[in-house]
Amino acid sequence: MSLSELDRKTDPSGTDFRPQATIYVVCVFILMLTPLAFHHWIQGNRYVALGLVGVMGILAFNVHQHCNQKKLDACNMYLFSPFICAVLAGGIIVQGQEAAMWAFPVLMAFYCTLSVRQAVVANLMLILSISGASIYALPMEIYLRIIAALITSTVFAGIMVRAMDQQHRLLRNQMVTDHLTGVFNRVLLESSLESAQATFRTSKKPMTLLSMDVDYFKTINDSFGHLKGDCVLQELGALLNEKTRKADFVFRLGGEEFLILLHGSTVGNGRQVAESLRKSIAEMDILPDEPITVSVGVAELAINESTQQWLSRADKNLYRAKELGRNRVVN
């Protein structure tokens, strides 16, 4: 499974750290901007004060949405970011160099609350708006220094945040992936089953589990050695990833036990998939003159059924397949 596919399944946004970072950034900005807005209001700079209050309102709304697990990427990019740039440009026209210094924390805030690509665009917008205001309000020498510092800061910050993103993705995907087979481990199992259950309840989209076990795997280890047994599991993991859809989840539960979550599949479709996988596995040429067979239990999620009950039914069908002689599918 590629890194991009892992990203899509484990974290569709690819930005796990940003919601928490947004909350911290907002708290800092509100603490800093509140007395500043009050000061401008007292001094008679009502438009600047109202602009700062508007910025704080935007930030507070971001926190509220993040706490309710709602995304604001498009709104932040196309509405909030231009408004913040406009407020900062207006502040420079009114206050000059003192307001221009706020461009640097705003630049970093964009990287904390937007994706790297969106933050780059927002910061280019920031630099352009500040450039226009600074030419009007600041001496040329100070203007050039501020713009040069902003460009340098956005480049360095972009490199740093991009590196953080890549490291975060790598660590997250290592955490949820079984190192031997390349399929998911147990870390994502509970949340994936609960998510499937929630989808079933809201949209009635069918969900089916395939509980799979390699037949006589202990005999394979005893006869051919544990290294060959590991090779069997590696090839099996690769085949399961290849033969299942991108919407499906493949887990290794431990040892030679695997679980496949089929999204949008009825028990009939699940049985067809299981039979296809069983035949493909039997055709794998790994052991000399020794086919690899699997037993599979199939269970479709039922109304008002818990995830544990669902998983238990799939396991019972797997045990039934073994009792009936292995190398078969039972639903």
C-alpha positions in Angstrom: 0.0 0.0 0.0 1.4 3.4 -1.0 2.0 6.2 1.4 -0.7 8.3 -0.3 -3.3 5.5 0.1 -2.4 5.1 3.8 -2.8 8.9 4.2 -6.3 8.8 2.6 -7.4 5.9 4.9 -5.8 6.9 8.1 -6.1 10.7 7.9 -8.0 12.1 4.8 -6.9 15.6 5.6 -3.3 14.7 6.1 -3.0 17.4 8.8 -3.5 15.8 12.2 -1.5 18.4 14.1 -3.3 21.4 12.7 -6.5 21.4 14.6 -4.6 21.4 17.9 -2.2 24.0 16.5 -5.1 26.2 15.5 -6.4 26.2 19.1 -3.1 27.3 20.5 -2.6 29.9 17.8 -6.0 31.3 18.4 -5.6 31.5 22.1 -2.3 33.4 21.7 -3.7 35.8 19.2 -6.8 36.6 21.2 -4.8 37.3 24.3 -2.6 39.6 22.3 -5.2 41.3 20.2 -7.8 42.0 22.9 -5.9 44.8 24.7 -4.7 46.1 21.3 -8.3 46.4 20.0 -9.3 48.1 23.2 -6.4 50.5 22.9 -7.3 51.5 19.4 -10.9 52.0 20.3 -9.9 54.4 23.1 -7.5 56.2 20.8 -10.3 56.8 18.3 -9.0 54.3 15.6 -12.4 52.7 15.4 -12.0 51.0 12.1 -8.7 49.3 13.2 -10.4 48.2 16.4 -13.4 46.7 14.6 -11.0 45.0 12.2 -9.1 43.4 15.1 -12.4 42.3 16.7 -13.4 40.8 13.3 -10.1 38.9 13.2 -10.7 37.6 16.8 -14.2 36.5 15.8 -12.8 34.6 12.8 -10.2 32.9 15.1 -12.8 32.0 17.7 -15.1 30.6 15.0 -12.2 28.4 13.8 -11.8 27.0 17.3 -15.5 26.3 17.6 -15.5 24.4 14.2 -12.4 22.4 15.0 -13.8 21.4 18.4 -16.9 20.1 16.5 -14.6 18.3 14.0 -15.7 20.5 11.1 -13.3 21.6 8.4 -12.9 25.2 7.3 -10.1 24.9 4.7 -12.0 26.6 1.9 -13.6 29.3 4.1 -10.2 30.1 5.7 -8.5 30.2 2.3 -11.0 32.3 0.3 -12.7 34.4 2.9 -10.9 34.7 6.2 -7.3 35.0 4.8 -8.2 37.9 2.5 -10.0 39.6 5.3 -7.0 39.3 7.7 -4.7 40.6 5.0 -7.0 43.6 4.4 -7.1 44.4 8.1 -3.3 44.2 8.4 -2.9 46.4 5.3 -5.3 48.9 6.7 -3.4 48.9 10.0 -0.2 49.7 8.2 -1.8 52.7 6.5 -3.0 53.9 9.8 -0.1 53.0 12.1 2.8 52.4 9.8 5.8 50.3 10.8 4.2 49.3 14.2 1.4 47.4 12.4 3.7 45.9 9.8 5.4 43.8 12.5 2.1 41.9 12.9 2.7 40.4 9.5 5.2 37.9 10.9 2.9 36.1 13.4 0.1 36.2 10.8 2.5 34.5 8.4 3.2 31.7 10.9 -0.5 31.4 11.8 -1.4 30.7 8.1 1.1 27.7 8.1 -0.5 26.4 11.4 -4.1 26.6 10.2 -3.9 25.9 6.4 -2.3 23.2 4.3 1.2 24.0 3.1 0.0 24.8 -0.4 -2.8 27.0 0.9 -0.5 28.7 3.3 1.9 29.6 0.5 -0.9 31.2 -1.5 -2.2 33.0 1.6 1.2 34.3 2.4 1.8 35.5 -1.1 -1.5 37.4 -0.7 -0.3 38.8 2.6 3.0 40.0 1.1 1.2 41.6 -1.9 -1.3 43.4 0.4 1.4 44.6 2.8 3.6 45.7 -0.1 0.8 47.9 -1.5 0.1 49.4 2.0 3.8 49.8 2.9 4.7 51.7 -0.3 2.1 54.2 0.6 2.8 54.4 4.4 6.5 53.6 4.9 9.9 54.9 3.8 11.3 52.8 0.9 14.3 51.5 3.0 12.0 50.1 5.7 9.5 48.8 3.1 12.2 46.8 1.3 13.5 45.4 4.6 10.1 44.2 5.7 9.2 42.6 2.4 12.6 40.9 2.2 12.2 39.6 5.7 8.6 38.4 5.0 9.7 36.5 1.8 12.6 34.9 3.7 10.4 34.0 6.6 7.7 32.4 4.4 10.3 30.3 2.5 11.9 29.0 5.7 8.6 28.4 7.4 7.3 26.5 4.4 10.3 24.3 4.3 10.0 23.6 8.1 6.3 22.9 8.1 6.6 20.7 5.0 9.2 18.6 6.7 7.0 18.4 9.8 4.1 17.2 7.6 6.2 14.5 5.9 7.6 13.3 9.3 4.1 13.3 10.8 2.7 11.2 7.9 5.6 8.7 8.1 5.3 8.2 11.8 1.5 7.9 11.7 1.6 5.4 8.9 4.3 3.3 10.6 2.1 3.2 13.7 -0.9 1.8 11.9 0.9 -0.6 9.5 2.0 -4.2 10.2 5.7 -4.1 9.3 5.7 -7.7 7.9 2.7 -7.8 5.7 2.1 -4.2 4.8 -1.6 -4.3 5.8 -3.1 -2.4 8.8 -2.5 -3.6 12.3 -5.0 -3.6 15.2 -4.5 0.2 15.9 -7.1 1.3 13.4 -9.4 -1.7 13.8 -11.8 -0.4 16.4 -12.2 3.1 14.9 -12.6 1.6 11.4 -15.4 -0.7 12.5 -17.2 2.1 14.4 -16.9 4.3 11.4 -18.4 1.6 9.2 -21.2 1.1 11.7 -21.9 4.9 11.8 -22.0 5.0 8.0 -24.4 2.0 7.9 -26.7 3.6 10.4 -26.9 7.0 8.5 -26.8 5.9 4.9 -27.8 2.2 5.1 -24.7 1.4 3.1 -24.0 -2.3 3.6 -20.8 -3.4 5.4 -19.3 -6.8 5.4 -16.4 -8.5 7.2 -14.2 -11.3 6.0 -12.4 -13.1 8.8 -9.6 -15.1 7.3 -7.1 -17.6 8.6 -4.3 -19.5 6.9 -4.9 -23.2 7.1 -2.3 -25.3 8.9 0.1 -22.4 9.3 1.9 -24.1 12.2 2.7 -27.0 9.9 4.1 -24.6 7.4 6.4 -23.1 10.0 7.5 -26.5 11.3 8.1 -28.0 7.8 9.7 -25.0 6.0 10.9 -22.8 8.8 9.7 -19.5 10.2 11.5 -17.4 7.5 9.4 -19.2 4.9 6.3 -18.7 7.0 7.0 -15.0 7.1 7.4 -15.1 3.4 4.0 -16.6 3.1 2.5 -13.8 5.2 4.3 -11.1 3.2 3.0 -12.5 -0.1 -0.5 -12.9 1.4 -0.5 -9.3 2.6 0.6 -8.0 -0.8 -2.1 -10.1 -2.5 -4.9 -8.9 -0.2 -3.8 -5.2 -0.7 -3.8 -5.8 -4.5 -7.1 -7.6 -4.8 -9.2 -5.4 -2.5 -10.5 -2.0 -3.4 -9.2 1.3 -2.2 -12.3 1.8 0.0 -11.7 -1.5 1.8 -9.5 -2.1 4.9 -7.2 -5.1 5.4 -6.0 -5.9 8.9 -3.6 -8.4 10.3 -5.0 -9.4 13.7 -1.9 -11.4 14.7 -0.1 -14.5 13.5 -1.9 -15.9 10.4 -5.2 -14.1 11.1 -6.5 -11.4 8.8 -9.7 -9.3 8.7 -11.1 -7.5 5.7 -13.7 -4.7 5.9 -15.6 -4.4 2.7 -17.4 -1.0 2.3 -20.7 -1.1 0.4 -20.7 -4.9 0.1 -23.6 -7.2 1.0 -23.0 -10.7 2.3 -23.5 -12.0 -1.2 -20.8 -9.7 -2.7 -18.6 -10.5 0.3 -18.8 -14.2 -0.4 -17.9 -13.6 -4.0 -14.8 -11.5 -2.9 -13.9 -14.2 -0.4 -14.1 -17.0 -2.9 -12.0 -15.0 -5.4 -9.3 -14.3 -2.7 -9.4 -17.9 -1.6 -8.7 -19.1 -5.2 -6.0 -16.5 -5.8 -4.2 -17.5 -2.6 -4.4 -21.2 -3.6 -2.7 -20.3 -6.9 0.3 -18.5 -5.1 3.5 -20.3 -5.9 5.5 -19.9 -2.6 6.0 -23.3 -1.2 7.3 -26.2 -3.3 4.4 -28.5 -4.3 2.4 -27.1 -1.4 -0.6 -24.8 -2.0 -1.5 -22.1 0.5 -5.1 -22.4 1.5 -7.3 -20.2 3.7 -10.6 -20.5 5.5 -12.9 -17.4 5.5 -15.9 -16.4 7.5 -18.3 -13.8 6.1 -20.6 -11.6 8.1 -22.7 -8.5 7.0 -23.4 -5.9 9.6 -27.0 -6.3 10.9 -29.3 -3.6 12.2 -28.8 -2.7 15.9 -25.7 -4.9 16.0 -22.6 -3.8 17.9 -19.2 -4.0 16.3 -18.2 -6.8 18.8 -21.2 -8.8 17.8 -20.5 -8.3 14.1 -16.9 -9.3 14.6 -17.9 -12.3 16.7 -20.3 -13.6 13.9 -17.5 -13.4 11.3 -15.2 -15.3 13.7 -17.9 -18.0 14.2 -18.3 -18.4 10.5 -14.5 -18.8 10.2 -14.5 -21.5 12.8 -17.3 -23.2 11.0 -15.3 -23.1 7.8 -12.5 -24.9 9.6 -14.8 -27.5 11.1 -16.1 -28.3 7.6 -12.6 -29.1 6.4 -10.9 -25.8 5.7 -10.1 -24.1 2.4 -13.7 -22.8 2.1 -15.9 -19.8 2.7 -18.8 -19.8 5.2 -21.4 -17.1 5.7 
